């Protein structure tokens, strides 16, 4: 959208399960701060105990991306068709976007999937593999304009959410709040680490959905 340089924002989050429940929060390193969950994982990794390293691997921070999308076709949720929405995605979809813009082989033509005139629909094909969603078979359709009239394209463009707002300081939790939440999930009463930063909760703004889309 106007004033923004790239068609996505990125952040990290954590999913830590302990005796007291789950700690599912965004990671403070997304904004250059210190994160109690990262510190906890570092302690586990540096303990020299292989079982601790296994735990750290399972609950390491995960990279997320968020983009504006236009929902072209969604049989499961037809009410979303024709809407501009926010789509949160992981490495697999990001890699497909990157490969389109920077192809590996010389016989492949680079294109910008987000371009309203020369982009392409992303057809999301989701399968269950080993109990987890798998996006390997997702693919781009042929390139072409989203609509034939520029006025229609402008109407879609104006509906976009401002992505930079997701990383604004006003939407950050304090380090201490995350500290308490992590200690609760781990079944501990003591504080975890020390720092003085905040964390953004990107999931409080907009909608995150999975649909057939036009980037």
C-alpha positions in Angstrom: 0.0 0.0 0.0 1.0 3.6 -0.3 4.1 4.5 1.7 5.2 0.8 2.3 8.2 -0.7 0.5 7.4 -4.4 0.5 4.1 -6.4 0.3 4.6 -8.2 3.6 5.7 -7.8 7.2 7.6 -10.5 9.1 7.7 -11.5 12.7 8.6 -14.5 14.9 6.4 -16.3 17.4 6.8 -19.1 20.0 4.7 -22.2 20.9 6.0 -23.5 24.2 4.1 -26.3 26.1 4.9 -26.9 29.7 3.3 -28.5 32.8 1.2 -25.4 33.3 -0.1 -25.2 29.7 0.8 -23.4 26.5 2.8 -20.2 25.9 1.8 -19.0 22.5 3.1 -15.5 21.9 4.9 -13.4 19.4 8.7 -13.0 19.9 10.3 -9.8 21.0 13.1 -10.3 18.6 10.6 -9.2 15.9 11.3 -5.6 16.9 14.9 -6.0 18.1 14.1 -6.7 21.7 15.0 -9.5 24.2 12.6 -12.4 24.5 12.1 -14.5 27.6 11.2 -17.6 25.5 14.4 -17.2 23.5 16.4 -16.9 26.7 14.8 -20.0 28.1 15.6 -21.9 24.9 19.2 -20.7 25.1 19.4 -22.1 28.6 18.1 -25.5 27.4 20.5 -25.6 24.4 23.5 -24.6 26.5 22.8 -27.1 29.3 24.8 -29.8 27.5 21.9 -32.3 27.9 20.6 -33.8 24.7 17.0 -34.0 25.9 17.1 -30.3 26.7 18.3 -29.6 23.1 15.4 -31.6 21.7 13.0 -29.5 23.7 14.7 -26.3 22.5 14.4 -27.5 18.8 10.7 -28.2 19.1 9.9 -24.8 20.6 12.3 -22.5 18.7 10.9 -19.3 17.3 8.9 -19.6 14.1 9.1 -17.1 11.2 5.7 -15.7 10.0 4.8 -13.3 7.2 1.6 -11.3 6.7 0.4 -9.9 3.4 -2.7 -8.3 2.0 -4.6 -10.7 -0.3 -7.6 -10.6 -2.6 -9.8 -13.7 -2.2 -10.6 -14.9 -5.7 -12.3 -18.2 -5.0 -13.0 -20.0 -1.7 -15.6 -22.8 -1.9 -15.4 -23.5 1.8 -16.1 -19.8 2.7 -17.8 -18.1 -0.3 -18.6 -15.1 1.8 -14.9 -14.1 1.7 -14.8 -14.0 -2.1 -14.1 -10.6 -3.5 -12.7 -9.3 -0.2 -9.2 -7.9 0.7 -8.0 -9.8 3.7 -4.8 -10.4 5.6 -3.1 -13.7 5.1 -0.5 -15.1 7.6 1.9 -17.6 6.1 5.1 -19.5 6.9 8.2 -20.4 5.1 6.7 -22.7 2.4 4.5 -20.0 0.9 7.1 -17.3 1.3 9.6 -19.5 -0.6 7.1 -19.9 -3.4 6.8 -16.1 -3.6 10.5 -15.6 -3.5 11.1 -18.3 -6.2 8.6 -16.5 -8.5 10.4 -13.2 -8.1 13.9 -14.7 -8.2 13.7 -18.0 -10.1 16.5 -20.5 -9.8 16.8 -21.6 -13.4 17.5 -19.4 -16.5 14.5 -20.8 -18.4 12.1 -19.4 -15.8 10.8 -15.9 -16.1 10.7 -13.8 -13.0 7.5 -12.0 -12.1 6.0 -10.2 -9.1 3.0 -12.1 -7.8 1.7 -9.0 -6.0 1.5 -6.9 -9.2 -2.2 -6.1 -10.0 -1.5 -6.1 -13.8 1.1 -8.8 -14.3 0.9 -10.9 -11.1 -0.8 -14.3 -10.7 -3.3 -16.1 -8.6 -1.8 -18.4 -5.9 -3.7 -21.6 -5.8 -3.4 -22.9 -2.3 -3.4 -26.7 -2.2 -3.2 -28.0 1.4 -2.7 -31.6 2.3 -2.1 -33.4 5.6 1.4 -34.9 5.8 2.4 -36.6 9.0 -0.5 -34.8 10.7 0.6 -31.3 9.6 -0.7 -29.0 6.9 1.5 -29.2 3.8 1.6 -26.6 1.0 4.1 -28.2 -1.4 1.6 -28.6 -4.2 0.4 -24.9 -4.1 1.2 -23.2 -7.4 0.7 -20.0 -9.3 -1.8 -19.6 -12.1 -1.0 -17.9 -15.4 0.0 -14.2 -15.2 -2.6 -11.6 -15.9 -4.5 -8.6 -14.5 -6.8 -9.1 -11.5 -9.5 -7.1 -13.4 -9.7 -5.5 -16.8 -10.4 -2.0 -15.6 -7.9 0.1 -13.7 -10.7 1.7 -11.7 -11.5 -1.8 -10.3 -7.8 -2.4 -9.5 -7.6 0.9 -7.7 -10.7 0.0 -5.6 -8.9 -3.2 -4.5 -5.7 -1.4 -3.8 -7.4 1.1 -1.6 -8.9 -1.6 0.6 -5.5 -2.8 1.8 -4.5 -2.9 5.4 -1.4 -0.9 6.5 1.1 -3.7 7.3 3.6 -1.5 9.2 0.9 -0.9 11.9 1.4 -4.5 13.0 4.9 -3.7 14.3 4.1 -0.3 15.9 5.2 0.1 19.6 1.6 0.7 20.7 0.7 -2.9 20.0 3.6 -4.5 22.0 3.2 -6.4 25.3 5.8 -5.8 28.0 8.7 -8.2 28.5 7.4 -8.7 32.1 4.0 -9.8 30.9 5.6 -12.4 28.7 7.9 -13.4 31.5 4.9 -14.2 33.8 3.0 -16.0 31.0 6.0 -18.2 30.2 6.6 -19.0 33.9 3.0 -20.0 34.2 3.2 -22.3 31.2 6.4 -23.9 32.6 4.8 -24.4 36.0 7.3 -22.1 37.6 6.8 -19.3 40.1 10.2 -17.6 39.5 10.8 -15.0 36.9 12.4 -16.1 33.6 15.3 -13.8 32.5 15.5 -10.0 32.7 14.9 -7.4 30.0 13.0 -4.2 29.4 11.3 -4.5 26.0 7.9 -5.2 24.5 6.3 -7.5 22.0 3.8 -7.0 19.2 0.6 -9.1 19.0 0.0 -9.1 15.3 -3.0 -11.4 15.7 -5.2 -8.6 17.2 -5.5 -6.7 14.0 -7.3 -7.7 10.8 -8.1 -11.2 9.7 -5.7 -14.1 9.0 -7.2 -16.6 6.5 -6.2 -19.3 4.0 -7.8 -18.9 0.6 -7.2 -19.0 -3.1 -5.8 -15.6 -3.6 -4.5 -12.9 -5.9 -1.3 -11.4 -4.5 
